Amino acid sequence: MTITAPTIWIFFPILLGGSLAFVHNRKFLSYFSAMVAVLLALMAQFVPIDKALLIGGISLKISPSFTILGRALTIASTEGALLTLIYGGAALWFFGSLAIYNTTQIAPLGFIIIGLLVASVAVQPFLYAALFIQLAVLISVPMLVSLSQPPGKGVLRFLIYQTLAMPFILMAGWLLAGVEASPGDLALAVQAASMLGLGFAFLLAIFPLYSWIPMLMEDSHPFIVGFLLWILPTMALIFLTGFLDRYSWLRTSPQLVFTLRAAGLLMIVSGGFWAALERHLGRIMAFGVIAETGFSLLALSLNTSAGILILFLLIPARTLTSALWSFGLSVIRNRVKTMRFSDIRGVLYDAPLAGAAIVLAMLSTGAFPLLAGFPPRLALWQNLASVSNSAALWMGIGILGLLMGAIRSLAAMSITEEFIGWSSQESLSQRLILGLGVIGLFILGVFPKSAQFFLSDLPLMFERLGR
């Protein structure tokens, strides 16, 4: 019996998400969706693709390709680790929705979005990936809006900026086909690179095109926004890395290294600067997410095998940090009028675990020792310093800003005019999830090699990069 990998990790999640849209039992959605996501992650890690398995008396083989309308969806065996990270990370959000109200749509729509984004990596010709990403963006909009009120500015800018990325990427794909036919045409190569750069600038919300991220964190539910700000940039970065791996003239260009490094440093420094000055907890997370994308771009700018490994090391830390941070914000959001510093004074004594989780997630993003974000950032800093001391200095300045934002947030949540003692109002499920998340941050920070079990095969996806 033969079944295709796209059927398991693309079509099945999309169909399952469509079916779960009619289910409104929050507990069932959370448990069932998390278990399915974990099952898909385990299958991606342990079930080989394109190899026959004998189960009882039945021979089972997972074929890597599925052809539809003349286009191929291919999931190679080297991409199993990526699927493990994506579906394993999704399980964190699906399980977390158990303890957060108004998040029932995250599981059904989340499965559809992930299926479409996996299809964007798997589709051949790769030009059609832009269409799958745009579909995922459109599907995510119902998660961010409410029927009782008009969409905020953040949602509108999110939709507009992500949509503007598509024509540039499609145009770049068309021009790149011409470059392959005429590799000596310098003018055509410059045009293709320019179109590609503009497309990914919109898609990854690269400075100064990230104004919608703080707006979205302020207007919409932080847990849902946290999910989108994790999955969309992560898959967009994989898509970008695939572009670089495919075209030798692009990945060997010195202008590319300069552009990626400059964009990454701008993201880190500006994100750290605004995080240090911001007075809204949700917007601080937005600037932390912006800095996270900057770290990934810096890793790509190294253009070595070490840079690719660091890029993938950043993904597990980003996944856990974003999930814990957005969950903690959601717990506190239900107890305060707004997330501004003036309204969250003393909230640490009512929700100590949520407050601690938020601060630790901020510190992890700021490369604080013993936390999940520290090992990959340290490796990135060391490799960057070996190429450019000034770039390493600017990265340190951005990290300092992120740490200042964490200290100011801790002060805002703990300062109160009258201390009346600790009285945790968090539910048992919230305490359990927050506690497990905090433990996970320390495990990834103290034992960074624990993630390498899942990451060892990921660099094989891009064999030509870093040679």
Protein Blocks (a to p, Z undefined) as FASTA:
>chain_A
ZZdfklmmmmmmmmmmmmmmmpcbfklmmmmmmmmmmmmmmmmmmmcghiacdehjaccd
ddfbdceehiacdddfklmmmmmmmmmmmmmmmmmmmmpghilmmmmmmmmmmmmmmmmm
mpccfklmmmmmmmmmmmmmmmmpcfkbccdfklmmmmmmmmmmmmmmmmmmmmmmmmmm
mmmlmklmmmmmmmmmmmmmmmnopafklmmmmmmmmmmcfklmmmmmmmmmmmmmmmmm
mmmmmpmklmmpmklmmmmmmmmmmmmmmmmmmmmmpccfklmmmmmmmmmmmmmmmmmm
nopaklmmmmmmmmmmmmmmmmmmmmmmmmmmmmcfblcfklmgoklmmmmmlmmmmmmm
mmmmnopghiaklmmmmmmmmmmmmmomklmmmmmmmmmmmmmmmmmmmmmmmgcfbdgb
jadfbdfklmmmmmmmmmmmmmmmmmmmlmmmmmmmmmmmmmmgoZZ
